[in-house]
């Protein structure tokens, strides 16, 4: 999930208010209507120009990301244990999980 990965690295996020994205980002991102170009522009403008909003989103993201990071890493570890090591896709996915957990520790 790119919004979650961005949040894990400390980047303020502007994301769509559809699908599962509101659940993923919680109140730690600026949500916009993806069908409305003016709403998208407003979200980007707000996150760029409003220092207080940007700081608050960065603060909130730490809380939001923690639960997902643990689950994300745990799933990767579980797959590495339960799947045969020579299955390329699973092994690669597990290695990706381990790499991602090391890149932006939360």
N, C-alpha and C positions, 0 to 999 in steps of 0.2 A: 504494500500500500504506500504509494508515494507521499501522500499527506502525512502519514504516521512516520515515515522515514525522515521527512523534512523536519517534523516536530522533534524527533529524537536527536537531530543534529543542532537544534536550537534556532531553526528558521521559522519566522512567523508564517502562518499558512492562510491563504485565501482558497476556499474550496466550495464546491457545489453543495446545495442544500437538498440533494436528492440521493436516492439509493441508500447505501449503508454509510455514506460519508458522515452524516451528522452523528451517528452512533460512534464512529471511529474517532472523530476529532472532539466530540463533546462540546464544551464551551471554550476550548482552547484554540479556536480558529475563527476567522471571519467567514461566514457562510453567505453565498450569493446564489441567485437564481441563474442557472447556466443558460437559460433561454433568453436572458435579458442583458444585452451588451452594456447598458447603462448601469445595471446592478453590479456587473463584473468590474467595470471601471471604478465604481464607487468603492467596492471592496479593496481593490488594489490601491486606490488613492488613499483610503483611510489607513491602511496598514503601512504605507510609505510615509505619510505626512503626519500622522498622529502618534507622537512619541509615547504618550501615556498608554494608548491602545496597544502599540507594538510591545511595550514592556510588559503589559498585563498578559498578552497572549503568550509571550515567552515564559512568563512565570507559571501560567496555567498549564502549559504543555508538559512541564516536568511531571506534574501529577497525572495527567492523562496518559502519558507514554509509559509510565512504569508498569502498569498492569498488562499492557500489550507486549512490552518487551519481554517480560518473563514468560508469557504464554508463547510468543513467537520463538524464543530461544528454546524453550522446553519442547515444543513440537519438533524442532530440528534435531535436538538431541534424541528424542524418542524414535524418530525415523532412522537415525543412524544406528540405534541399538536393535530395533526390531526388523529392519530390512537387511537382506544379504549385502555385504560390502561391495560386491562386484556389479551391482545394478547401477549403471551409469547415472540415470536420472536421479534416483534417490540419493546416491552418494554426492552428486553435484549439488543437489538441493540442500543437503545437510551441511556441506562445506560452505555454501552460501550463507546459511543461517549462522554458522560459527563466525564467519568473516563479518557479517553485518552486526553481530553482537559485540564484536571487538572494535568496530569502527567508531561508533558513537555511544559509548557506555553511558547509561543513565543511572 
